[in-house]
Amino acid sequence: MKSGIYKILNKANGKFYIGSSYDILKRCKVHVYQLETSQHPNIYLQNNWDKYGSENFEFIVIEYCGEEDLISREQYWLDETKCYEPEIGFNFLKVAGSTLGSKRSEETKIKMSTWQRGRKMSEFAKISMRTSSAMRNKDKWPCDDGEKCQCDPCSNARRHYFKLKARDQRALAKLKNSGASDFIQGIMLG
C-alpha cells in the first residue's frame, strides 16, 4: 500500500507537519526537493529546515490507509496532535485537504508576497504543475471526452501529458540519488 498519513519531524525542537498522500514515498521526495531548493510553500517548515538542517528532520509514516480514507484519517491526526498550533507543529490549517475558511491577515499576505518576489520556480515545479493539471483540466482537452477520445488533437494532448510525466519521474529519480535518501530512511515500503 502506497497511500497513507505521514509526519515530517524536526528532531531538534519536536515540531512536526502532518500530511496525507496517495503515494507517500513520492510525496516525501517532493518535500525534500522543495526544502533543499528553498521552494517549500510552508514557510515555517522551510525556515526550520534552513535553520536546523536536513540531518535534524525525519520523515515518518504514521499509518497506511486506502485512498478513500486519506482525508478522514489526516483529519483524525490533525485533531489528535493539534499540529496546527504554532507551538506544536507546522500545519497551517485545522481542516484536512482544504483551504476553505483559511483567512490570512494583510500583514501575512505582504510577508508572503515579499518572500515570493524575485523567486524563480524550478523546472521540476513547473513540470509537476503542468503534469498534475493537464489530465484533470477538461477545458484544455480538444474534445469533451479527451482522455478517451482517439482523434489526433486529443492523442497529441495525451502524448504531451505522458512526455511531461516522464520528465517528472526522471526528476524524482535524481532526488533518490541526492541527499534525500537520508531524510526518507524512516519510510517502510509495504
Backbone as ProteinMPNN parsed JSONL, in Angstrom:
{"seq_chain_A": "MKSGIYKILNKANGKFYIGSSYDILKRCKVHVYQLETSQHPNIYLQNNWDKYGSENFEFIVIEYCGEEDLISREQYWLDETKCYEPEIGFNFLKVAGSTLGSKRSEETKIKMSTWQRGRKMSEFAKISMRTSSAMRNKDKWPCDDGEKCQCDPCSNARRHYFKLKARDQRALAKLKNSGASDFIQGIMLG", "coords_chain_A": {"N_chain_A": [[0.854, -1.185, 0.0], [0.606, 2.171, -0.876], [-0.513, 4.581, -0.118], [-1.261, 6.942, 2.499], [-0.817, 8.384, 5.822], [1.533, 10.775, 6.893], [4.355, 12.081, 8.752], [6.446, 14.886, 9.154], [9.135, 15.365, 11.009], [10.845, 17.591, 13.111], [13.591, 16.868, 14.72], [15.131, 18.348, 16.417], [13.597, 20.318, 17.743], [11.136, 19.171, 18.153], [8.833, 19.905, 16.784], [6.363, 19.35, 14.191], [5.008, 18.325, 10.991], [2.005, 17.251, 9.548], [0.721, 15.228, 6.987], [-1.053, 13.878, 4.114], [-1.027, 11.402, 1.529], [-1.415, 9.978, -1.758], [0.676, 8.576, -2.687], [3.082, 8.002, -0.678], [5.939, 7.84, -0.629], [6.706, 9.166, -2.996], [5.632, 11.695, -2.437], [7.163, 12.424, -0.246], [9.665, 12.709, -1.438], [9.169, 14.92, -3.039], [8.703, 16.859, -1.069], [11.304, 16.939, 0.063], [12.839, 17.82, -2.133], [11.708, 20.398, -2.553], [12.31, 21.593, -0.083], [15.128, 21.416, 0.001], [15.783, 23.069, -2.113], [14.88, 25.457, -1.263], [12.188, 26.124, -1.791], [9.841, 25.432, -0.643], [6.351, 25.551, 0.005], [5.399, 25.891, 2.597], [6.285, 28.125, 4.793], [7.11, 28.093, 7.456], [7.995, 25.483, 7.942], [10.014, 25.446, 6.016], [11.747, 27.472, 6.996], [12.583, 26.269, 9.404], [13.886, 24.015, 8.405], [15.986, 25.242, 7.032], [17.297, 26.432, 9.194], [17.929, 24.312, 11.043], [18.868, 22.215, 9.494], [18.961, 19.36, 7.233], [19.698, 17.003, 8.489], [18.469, 16.991, 10.939], [15.86, 16.322, 10.558], [13.143, 14.066, 10.126], [11.295, 11.751, 8.261], [8.307, 10.225, 8.772], [6.166, 7.497, 8.505], [2.95, 7.472, 9.556], [0.597, 5.994, 9.345], [-0.664, 3.557, 7.054], [-3.257, 3.72, 4.682], [-6.339, 3.264, 2.837], [-6.984, 5.026, -0.248], [-9.487, 6.232, -0.226], [-9.856, 6.85, 2.41], [-8.042, 8.779, 3.141], [-8.388, 11.633, 3.682], [-10.116, 11.674, 5.914], [-8.606, 10.244, 7.798], [-6.312, 11.843, 7.95], [-7.491, 14.116, 9.024], [-8.237, 13.105, 11.504], [-5.662, 12.77, 12.687], [-4.752, 15.415, 12.662], [-6.573, 16.587, 14.458], [-6.009, 15.039, 16.714], [-3.288, 15.59, 17.309], [-3.012, 18.353, 17.213], [-1.332, 19.838, 15.544], [-1.514, 22.131, 14.111], [-1.304, 24.193, 15.804], [0.92, 26.783, 16.498], [2.992, 26.413, 18.397], [3.26, 23.719, 18.476], [3.296, 22.47, 15.904], [3.771, 22.559, 12.265], [1.628, 22.774, 10.512], [-0.746, 24.713, 8.718], [-3.512, 24.769, 8.594], [-6.632, 23.776, 10.127], [-8.343, 22.01, 9.015], [-8.338, 19.109, 7.134], [-7.079, 18.704, 3.843], [-8.157, 21.021, 2.712], [-8.398, 24.509, 1.98], [-10.413, 25.997, 2.662], [-12.033, 28.461, 4.486], [-9.725, 29.443, 5.468], [-8.129, 32.303, 6.378], [-5.98, 34.911, 5.693], [-4.086, 37.419, 7.296], [-3.585, 40.885, 6.396], [-0.97, 41.609, 6.879], [0.324, 39.11, 6.83], [-0.158, 38.407, 4.173], [1.367, 40.351, 2.866], [3.935, 39.69, 3.79], [4.194, 37.12, 2.665], [4.05, 37.725, -0.039], [6.314, 39.35, -0.334], [8.291, 37.508, 0.307], [8.042, 35.728, -1.816], [8.641, 37.303, -4.001], [10.73, 37.795, -6.732], [11.637, 35.203, -6.718], [12.387, 32.285, -8.508], [10.563, 29.82, -10.171], [11.277, 26.425, -9.985], [12.335, 24.162, -12.581], [11.452, 21.605, -12.115], [9.226, 22.08, -10.444], [7.594, 23.462, -12.238], [7.122, 21.475, -14.166], [5.841, 19.565, -12.599], [3.504, 20.931, -11.899], [2.352, 21.297, -14.418], [1.969, 18.63, -15.308], [0.27, 17.583, -13.371], [-2.023, 19.108, -13.634], [-2.739, 18.855, -16.283], [-4.135, 16.472, -17.056], [-6.356, 16.624, -15.441], [-7.73, 18.975, -16.036], [-10.346, 19.46, -17.834], [-11.129, 21.427, -19.611], [-8.98, 21.984, -21.221], [-8.77, 19.946, -22.999], [-9.147, 18.965, -26.383], [-11.549, 17.703, -27.155], [-14.733, 16.836, -25.619], [-14.571, 14.379, -24.283], [-11.798, 13.948, -23.881], [-9.759, 12.412, -22.589], [-10.24, 9.825, -23.364], [-10.819, 9.925, -26.009], [-10.018, 9.318, -29.46], [-9.184, 11.04, -31.456], [-6.858, 13.049, -33.417], [-6.011, 15.609, -32.203], [-6.615, 15.134, -29.435], [-5.091, 12.852, -28.979], [-2.556, 13.921, -29.32], [-2.52, 15.681, -27.141], [-2.573, 13.837, -25.017], [-0.114, 12.523, -25.492], [1.626, 14.645, -25.002], [1.11, 15.063, -22.271], [2.055, 12.592, -21.161], [4.699, 12.76, -21.876], [5.583, 14.945, -20.34], [5.08, 13.838, -17.844], [6.935, 11.752, -17.787], [9.329, 13.21, -17.736], [8.996, 14.373, -15.25], [9.124, 12.104, -13.608], [11.769, 11.35, -14.08], [13.074, 13.493, -12.864], [12.341, 13.038, -10.201], [13.688, 10.646, -9.819], [16.309, 11.511, -9.838], [16.335, 12.82, -7.412], [16.349, 10.703, -5.682], [18.949, 9.883, -5.748], [20.211, 11.942, -4.547], [20.753, 13.876, -1.529], [18.379, 13.173, -0.433], [17.928, 10.578, 0.376], [18.791, 10.086, 3.012], [16.901, 11.49, 4.469], [14.539, 10.142, 3.976], [14.763, 7.7, 5.134], [13.198, 6.583, 7.13], [10.943, 5.542, 5.996], [8.857, 2.84, 5.468], [8.417, 0.497, 3.115], [5.547, -1.133, 2.116]], "CA_chain_A": [[0.0, 0.0, 0.0], [1.424, 3.371, -1.012], [-1.185, 5.773, 0.389], [-1.369, 6.998, 3.949], [-0.575, 9.608, 6.575], [2.942, 10.88, 7.247], [4.783, 13.183, 9.626], [7.801, 15.396, 8.983], [9.501, 15.718, 12.376], [12.092, 18.279, 13.418], [14.068, 16.205, 15.925], [15.794, 19.327, 17.284], [12.653, 21.041, 18.603], [9.926, 18.372, 18.338], [7.704, 20.341, 15.957], [6.151, 18.449, 13.073], [3.982, 18.567, 9.978], [1.274, 16.033, 9.192], [0.103, 15.288, 5.674], [-1.517, 12.618, 3.548], [-0.669, 11.295, 0.122], [-1.738, 8.754, -2.48], [1.962, 7.899, -2.834], [3.863, 8.623, 0.389], [7.345, 7.959, -0.999], [6.828, 10.233, -3.991], [5.353, 12.968, -1.767], [8.337, 12.71, 0.569], [10.721, 13.197, -2.329], [8.806, 16.286, -3.441], [9.007, 17.7, 0.098], [12.757, 17.091, 0.173], [13.293, 18.676, -3.227], [11.288, 21.774, -2.286], [13.054, 22.09, 1.074], [16.536, 21.557, -0.372], [15.919, 24.186, -3.057], [14.233, 26.614, -0.609], [10.972, 26.442, -2.53], [8.692, 24.796, 0.001], [5.289, 26.538, 0.228], [5.184, 26.098, 4.027], [7.458, 28.919, 5.174], [7.573, 27.706, 8.79], [8.777, 24.271, 7.748], [11.211, 25.838, 5.266], [12.648, 28.193, 7.897], [13.16, 25.291, 10.327], [14.821, 23.207, 7.611], [17.164, 26.069, 6.797], [17.951, 26.691, 10.478], [18.426, 23.113, 11.719], [19.494, 21.314, 8.535], [18.24, 18.131, 6.899], [20.039, 15.909, 9.414], [17.585, 17.067, 12.101], [14.489, 16.035, 10.15], [12.828, 12.666, 9.862], [10.011, 11.504, 7.605], [7.753, 9.051, 9.442], [4.842, 7.063, 8.091], [2.114, 7.249, 10.735], [-0.245, 4.841, 9.029], [-1.095, 3.341, 5.684], [-4.709, 3.566, 4.585], [-6.85, 3.343, 1.476], [-7.123, 6.378, -0.781], [-10.79, 6.779, 0.151], [-9.824, 7.236, 3.827], [-6.937, 9.709, 3.4], [-8.781, 12.902, 4.293], [-10.665, 11.445, 7.255], [-7.51, 9.852, 8.697], [-5.48, 13.036, 8.176], [-8.24, 14.962, 9.956], [-8.094, 12.482, 12.825], [-4.34, 13.073, 13.236], [-4.696, 16.862, 12.937], [-7.325, 16.8, 15.7], [-5.331, 14.339, 17.808], [-1.985, 16.173, 17.649], [-3.093, 19.825, 17.236], [-0.105, 20.325, 14.906], [-1.773, 23.447, 13.518], [-0.937, 25.182, 16.816], [2.308, 27.149, 16.178], [3.967, 25.882, 19.35], [3.305, 22.258, 18.339], [3.644, 21.984, 14.573], [3.931, 23.417, 11.093], [0.431, 22.83, 9.673], [-1.447, 25.996, 8.734], [-4.965, 24.629, 8.633], [-7.243, 22.808, 11.044], [-9.174, 21.098, 8.226], [-7.539, 18.342, 6.177], [-7.393, 18.736, 2.423], [-8.94, 22.184, 2.307], [-8.011, 25.845, 2.43], [-11.671, 26.653, 2.934], [-12.091, 29.092, 5.803], [-8.413, 29.964, 5.83], [-8.031, 33.727, 6.074], [-4.678, 35.451, 6.055], [-4.093, 38.851, 7.595], [-2.89, 41.695, 5.395], [0.458, 41.519, 7.204], [0.786, 37.822, 6.332], [-0.168, 38.479, 2.709], [2.518, 41.168, 2.457], [5.132, 38.884, 4.045], [4.254, 36.046, 1.673], [4.334, 38.343, -1.322], [7.717, 39.775, -0.291], [9.104, 36.294, 0.307], [7.975, 35.123, -3.147], [9.11, 38.226, -5.028], [12.054, 37.539, -7.273], [11.958, 33.77, -6.715], [12.124, 31.589, -9.763], [10.007, 28.483, -9.994], [12.177, 25.429, -10.557], [11.801, 23.405, -13.715], [10.731, 20.487, -11.513], [7.924, 22.574, -10.002], [6.811, 23.765, -13.432], [6.699, 20.21, -14.763], [4.863, 18.953, -11.705], [2.242, 21.654, -12.024], [1.777, 21.013, -15.731], [1.518, 17.249, -15.43], [-0.863, 17.295, -12.486], [-3.234, 19.788, -14.09], [-3.048, 18.552, -17.681], [-5.145, 15.437, -17.199], [-7.562, 16.945, -14.686], [-8.403, 20.139, -16.563], [-11.091, 19.038, -19.019], [-11.264, 22.547, -20.538], [-7.84, 22.027, -22.117], [-8.86, 18.875, -23.97], [-9.838, 19.372, -27.613], [-12.897, 17.136, -27.179], [-15.343, 16.674, -24.294], [-14.094, 13.148, -23.657], [-10.421, 13.935, -24.365], [-8.908, 11.364, -22.023], [-10.512, 8.552, -24.034], [-11.045, 10.186, -27.432], [-8.912, 8.871, -30.311], [-8.873, 11.997, -32.516], [-5.462, 13.491, -33.392], [-5.712, 16.618, -31.176], [-6.629, 14.517, -28.099], [-3.926, 11.963, -28.915], [-1.404, 14.8, -29.107], [-2.591, 16.172, -25.763], [-2.159, 12.721, -24.157], [1.329, 12.337, -25.681], [2.267, 15.76, -24.287], [0.989, 14.77, -20.842], [2.941, 11.5, -20.767], [6.074, 13.249, -22.022], [5.851, 15.733, -19.147], [5.09, 12.926, -16.702], [8.218, 11.037, -17.822], [10.343, 14.15, -17.253], [8.753, 14.496, -13.812], [9.634, 10.888, -12.975], [13.236, 11.402, -14.12], [13.494, 14.448, -11.833], [12.203, 12.358, -8.916], [14.758, 9.646, -9.736], [17.519, 12.237, -9.451], [16.235, 13.079, -5.98], [16.692, 9.462, -4.972], [20.404, 9.802, -5.692], [20.735, 13.105, -3.827], [20.697, 13.75, -0.077], [17.033, 12.818, 0.001], [17.862, 9.219, 0.912], [18.903, 10.147, 4.473], [15.662, 12.027, 5.014], [13.425, 9.211, 3.815], [15.128, 6.38, 5.632], [12.179, 6.047, 8.027], [9.789, 5.016, 5.266], [8.796, 1.388, 5.32], [7.584, 0.169, 1.965], [4.806, -2.321, 2.464]], "C_chain_A": [[0.891, 1.237, 0.0], [0.785, 4.591, -0.366], [-1.28, 5.737, 1.906], [-1.062, 8.371, 4.516], [0.884, 9.612, 7.008], [3.186, 12.096, 8.141], [6.202, 13.58, 9.23], [8.182, 15.994, 10.33], [10.832, 16.451, 12.42], [12.565, 17.706, 14.752], [14.705, 17.189, 16.906], [14.818, 20.03, 18.224], [11.313, 20.312, 18.787], [8.724, 18.818, 17.523], [7.588, 19.445, 14.735], [5.03, 18.92, 12.173], [3.308, 17.237, 9.685], [0.607, 16.243, 7.839], [-0.38, 13.916, 5.249], [-1.149, 12.596, 2.077], [-1.13, 9.96, -0.452], [-0.478, 7.907, -2.659], [2.939, 8.564, -1.866], [5.319, 8.829, -0.019], [7.561, 9.102, -1.992], [6.616, 11.601, -3.328], [6.538, 13.388, -0.899], [9.452, 13.303, -0.288], [10.435, 14.616, -2.794], [9.08, 17.259, -2.292], [10.504, 17.978, 0.181], [13.277, 18.032, -0.904], [12.944, 20.139, -2.947], [12.07, 22.373, -1.123], [14.52, 22.338, 0.727], [16.769, 22.742, -1.3], [15.252, 25.455, -2.537], [12.989, 27.076, -1.355], [9.73, 25.853, -1.888], [7.62, 25.848, 0.298], [5.001, 26.802, 1.706], [6.411, 26.815, 4.589], [7.978, 28.559, 6.556], [8.44, 26.449, 8.708], [10.082, 24.601, 7.034], [12.22, 26.542, 6.168], [13.324, 27.25, 8.886], [14.189, 24.419, 9.613], [16.117, 23.979, 7.4], [17.969, 26.272, 8.086], [18.631, 25.449, 11.049], [19.127, 22.121, 10.788], [18.758, 20.001, 8.376], [18.513, 16.996, 7.876], [19.162, 15.895, 10.663], [16.115, 16.812, 11.76], [14.328, 14.556, 9.835], [11.431, 12.577, 9.258], [9.475, 10.195, 8.15], [6.372, 8.733, 8.871], [4.055, 6.764, 9.358], [1.221, 6.04, 10.517], [-0.497, 4.773, 7.533], [-2.609, 3.186, 5.704], [-5.115, 3.659, 3.121], [-7.039, 4.796, 1.053], [-8.43, 7.031, -0.356], [-10.816, 7.27, 1.594], [-8.784, 8.317, 4.143], [-7.365, 10.96, 4.164], [-9.315, 12.686, 5.71], [-9.569, 11.055, 8.247], [-6.563, 11.022, 8.968], [-6.172, 13.96, 9.17], [-8.142, 14.419, 11.375], [-6.753, 12.882, 13.452], [-4.142, 14.565, 13.49], [-5.39, 17.169, 14.261], [-6.593, 16.217, 16.903], [-4.063, 15.068, 18.264], [-1.995, 17.693, 17.79], [-1.851, 20.471, 16.596], [-0.299, 21.64, 14.152], [-1.527, 24.559, 14.54], [0.548, 25.503, 16.623], [3.359, 26.589, 17.144], [4.135, 24.364, 19.241], [3.822, 21.835, 16.965], [3.668, 23.042, 13.499], [2.693, 23.515, 10.215], [-0.244, 24.188, 9.827], [-2.925, 25.842, 9.078], [-5.435, 23.563, 9.604], [-8.04, 21.747, 10.294], [-8.316, 20.426, 7.157], [-8.025, 18.538, 4.751], [-8.143, 19.951, 1.939], [-8.315, 23.477, 2.803], [-9.259, 26.666, 2.725], [-11.684, 27.223, 4.36], [-10.759, 29.642, 6.27], [-8.323, 31.426, 5.408], [-6.685, 34.233, 6.566], [-4.809, 36.943, 6.303], [-3.356, 39.589, 6.486], [-1.387, 41.628, 5.616], [1.049, 40.215, 6.66], [0.845, 37.818, 4.811], [1.038, 39.258, 2.197], [3.805, 40.379, 2.649], [5.288, 37.794, 2.992], [4.613, 36.598, 0.3], [5.801, 38.754, -1.41], [8.639, 38.565, -0.394], [9.159, 35.675, -1.089], [8.592, 35.999, -4.235], [10.534, 37.889, -5.451], [12.454, 36.068, -7.296], [11.586, 33.169, -8.06], [11.576, 30.208, -9.446], [10.944, 27.499, -10.684], [11.5, 24.732, -11.736], [10.983, 22.218, -13.207], [9.328, 20.922, -11.099], [7.024, 22.876, -11.197], [6.26, 22.488, -14.062], [5.633, 19.561, -13.903], [3.504, 19.618, -11.832], [1.562, 21.327, -13.358], [1.205, 19.601, -15.793], [0.319, 16.962, -14.546], [-2.14, 17.954, -12.978], [-3.663, 19.369, -15.492], [-4.167, 17.533, -17.828], [-6.442, 15.786, -16.481], [-8.375, 18.067, -15.32], [-9.078, 19.801, -17.889], [-11.217, 20.162, -20.055], [-10.126, 22.584, -21.553], [-7.86, 20.912, -23.159], [-9.602, 19.365, -25.206], [-11.283, 18.875, -27.679], [-13.425, 16.981, -25.754], [-14.818, 15.447, -23.558], [-12.637, 12.91, -24.057], [-9.551, 12.827, -23.84], [-9.071, 10.041, -22.756], [-10.667, 8.703, -25.544], [-9.812, 9.791, -28.251], [-8.577, 9.848, -31.438], [-7.428, 12.491, -32.356], [-5.184, 14.561, -32.327], [-5.68, 16.039, -29.754], [-5.448, 13.574, -27.923], [-2.658, 12.779, -28.667], [-1.368, 15.323, -27.669], [-2.15, 15.078, -24.784], [-0.658, 12.483, -24.253], [2.101, 13.414, -24.912], [2.245, 15.508, -22.786], [1.991, 13.707, -20.406], [4.414, 11.881, -20.928], [6.467, 14.061, -20.782], [5.943, 14.837, -17.909], [6.413, 12.162, -16.639], [9.349, 11.936, -17.334], [10.222, 14.337, -15.744], [9.334, 13.287, -13.085], [11.158, 10.845, -12.998], [13.76, 12.359, -13.061], [13.393, 13.818, -10.448], [13.294, 11.303, -8.739], [16.076, 10.308, -9.341], [17.51, 12.542, -7.957], [16.679, 11.864, -5.174], [18.2, 9.353, -4.795], [21.031, 10.987, -4.965], [20.658, 12.842, -2.333], [19.346, 13.344, 0.45], [16.994, 11.464, 0.687], [17.983, 9.2, 2.441], [17.584, 10.547, 5.111], [14.538, 10.998, 4.978], [13.73, 7.828, 4.363], [14.072, 5.766, 6.529], [10.99, 5.437, 7.312], [9.907, 3.511, 5.117], [7.883, 1.098, 4.137], [6.894, -1.166, 2.219], [4.394, -3.155, 1.37]], "O_chain_A": [[1.828, 1.331, 0.794], [1.489, 5.561, -0.088], [-1.366, 4.673, 2.52], [-1.047, 9.376, 3.805], [1.415, 8.587, 7.436], [2.353, 12.994, 8.263], [7.055, 12.723, 8.999], [7.621, 17.008, 10.746], [11.823, 16.0, 11.845], [12.001, 18.024, 15.799], [14.808, 16.895, 18.097], [15.159, 20.312, 19.373], [10.446, 20.8, 19.511], [7.684, 18.162, 17.568], [8.571, 18.852, 14.29], [4.224, 19.779, 12.53], [3.977, 16.209, 9.586], [0.01, 17.287, 7.576], [-0.147, 12.919, 5.932], [-0.98, 13.644, 1.453], [-1.225, 8.956, 0.255], [-0.55, 6.683, -2.769], [3.554, 9.577, -2.2], [5.876, 9.898, 0.228], [8.485, 9.902, -1.842], [7.337, 12.553, -3.625], [6.875, 14.57, -0.829], [10.096, 14.279, 0.097], [11.353, 15.425, -2.93], [9.619, 18.346, -2.504], [10.918, 19.125, 0.352], [14.063, 18.936, -0.62], [13.793, 21.019, -3.09], [12.452, 23.542, -1.174], [15.087, 23.359, 1.117], [17.838, 23.352, -1.273], [15.077, 26.417, -3.284], [12.767, 28.275, -1.529], [8.678, 25.781, -2.522], [7.943, 26.927, 0.794], [4.417, 27.833, 2.04], [7.446, 26.195, 4.832], [9.174, 28.702, 6.813], [9.495, 26.373, 9.337], [11.14, 24.092, 7.406], [13.413, 26.246, 6.114], [14.51, 27.409, 9.178], [15.248, 24.124, 10.168], [17.209, 23.437, 7.569], [19.199, 26.28, 8.051], [19.778, 25.518, 11.491], [19.897, 21.278, 11.249], [18.023, 19.576, 9.267], [17.665, 16.126, 8.074], [19.116, 14.89, 11.371], [15.232, 17.059, 12.581], [15.245, 13.896, 9.347], [10.505, 13.256, 9.703], [10.121, 9.157, 8.006], [5.517, 9.613, 8.771], [4.445, 5.903, 10.146], [1.099, 5.174, 11.383], [-0.538, 5.791, 6.842], [-3.172, 2.595, 6.626], [-4.329, 4.082, 2.273], [-7.229, 5.681, 1.888], [-8.482, 8.243, -0.148], [-11.709, 8.031, 1.967], [-8.658, 8.728, 5.297], [-6.765, 11.302, 5.183], [-8.986, 13.455, 6.612], [-9.595, 11.481, 9.401], [-6.069, 11.176, 10.085], [-5.527, 14.522, 10.055], [-7.983, 15.178, 12.331], [-6.709, 13.285, 14.614], [-3.443, 14.944, 14.429], [-4.865, 17.916, 15.086], [-6.558, 16.822, 17.975], [-3.792, 15.155, 19.462], [-1.098, 18.264, 18.41], [-1.382, 21.515, 17.049], [0.66, 22.194, 13.614], [-1.54, 25.737, 14.185], [1.365, 24.583, 16.588], [4.491, 26.323, 16.742], [5.044, 23.793, 19.842], [4.676, 20.955, 16.862], [3.598, 24.241, 13.768], [2.701, 24.277, 9.248], [-0.306, 24.743, 10.924], [-3.508, 26.681, 9.765], [-4.737, 22.584, 9.869], [-8.377, 20.706, 10.859], [-7.649, 21.099, 6.371], [-9.227, 18.538, 4.484], [-8.719, 19.92, 0.851], [-7.771, 23.535, 3.905], [-9.184, 27.863, 3.0], [-11.373, 26.516, 5.318], [-10.668, 30.238, 7.343], [-8.429, 31.747, 4.224], [-6.303, 34.008, 7.714], [-5.548, 37.64, 5.609], [-2.595, 38.988, 5.728], [-0.615, 41.593, 4.658], [2.144, 40.214, 6.098], [1.788, 37.287, 4.225], [1.658, 38.869, 1.207], [4.675, 40.39, 1.778], [6.387, 37.569, 2.485], [5.396, 35.994, -0.433], [6.455, 38.535, -2.43], [9.646, 38.601, -1.1], [10.197, 35.158, -1.5], [9.017, 35.494, -5.274], [11.422, 37.722, -4.615], [13.503, 35.723, -7.841], [10.572, 33.529, -8.658], [12.074, 29.518, -8.556], [11.353, 27.712, -11.826], [10.276, 24.717, -11.862], [9.956, 21.865, -13.788], [8.353, 20.219, -11.367], [5.829, 22.58, -11.17], [5.091, 22.423, -14.443], [4.632, 19.062, -14.418], [2.474, 18.944, -11.868], [0.352, 21.109, -13.414], [0.09, 19.398, -16.272], [-0.558, 16.185, -14.924], [-3.23, 17.423, -12.764], [-4.832, 19.515, -15.849], [-5.062, 17.719, -18.653], [-7.51, 15.306, -16.861], [-9.594, 18.105, -15.157], [-8.445, 19.852, -18.943], [-11.391, 19.89, -21.243], [-10.283, 23.154, -22.633], [-7.062, 20.924, -24.096], [-10.582, 20.101, -25.09], [-12.149, 19.571, -28.211], [-12.651, 16.994, -24.796], [-14.641, 15.48, -22.341], [-12.277, 11.824, -24.51], [-8.683, 12.334, -24.561], [-8.152, 9.223, -22.774], [-10.648, 7.711, -26.273], [-8.685, 9.922, -27.774], [-7.762, 9.52, -32.3], [-6.844, 12.364, -31.28], [-4.197, 14.435, -31.601], [-4.819, 16.41, -28.956], [-4.865, 13.503, -26.841], [-1.791, 12.37, -27.895], [-0.302, 15.395, -27.058], [-1.43, 15.361, -23.826], [0.007, 12.267, -23.239], [3.102, 13.125, -24.256], [3.25, 15.714, -22.105], [2.695, 13.882, -19.412], [5.272, 11.382, -20.2], [7.559, 13.883, -20.241], [6.783, 15.056, -17.036], [6.953, 11.95, -15.553], [10.229, 11.484, -16.601], [11.229, 14.445, -15.044], [9.973, 13.444, -12.045], [11.779, 10.361, -12.051], [14.776, 12.081, -12.424], [14.264, 14.037, -9.607], [13.773, 11.091, -7.625], [16.867, 9.729, -8.595], [18.557, 12.523, -7.31], [17.304, 11.992, -4.121], [18.675, 8.794, -3.806], [22.249, 11.032, -4.787], [20.513, 11.693, -1.916], [19.175, 13.184, 1.659], [16.107, 11.221, 1.506], [17.339, 8.38, 3.096], [17.196, 10.02, 6.154], [13.678, 10.987, 5.859], [13.004, 6.877, 4.071], [14.039, 4.545, 6.683], [10.111, 4.869, 7.959], [10.937, 2.99, 4.691], [6.697, 1.426, 4.171], [7.535, -2.181, 2.494], [3.758, -4.186, 1.586]]}, "name": "protein", "num_of_chains": 1, "seq": "MKSGIYKILNKANGKFYIGSSYDILKRCKVHVYQLETSQHPNIYLQNNWDKYGSENFEFIVIEYCGEEDLISREQYWLDETKCYEPEIGFNFLKVAGSTLGSKRSEETKIKMSTWQRGRKMSEFAKISMRTSSAMRNKDKWPCDDGEKCQCDPCSNARRHYFKLKARDQRALAKLKNSGASDFIQGIMLG"}
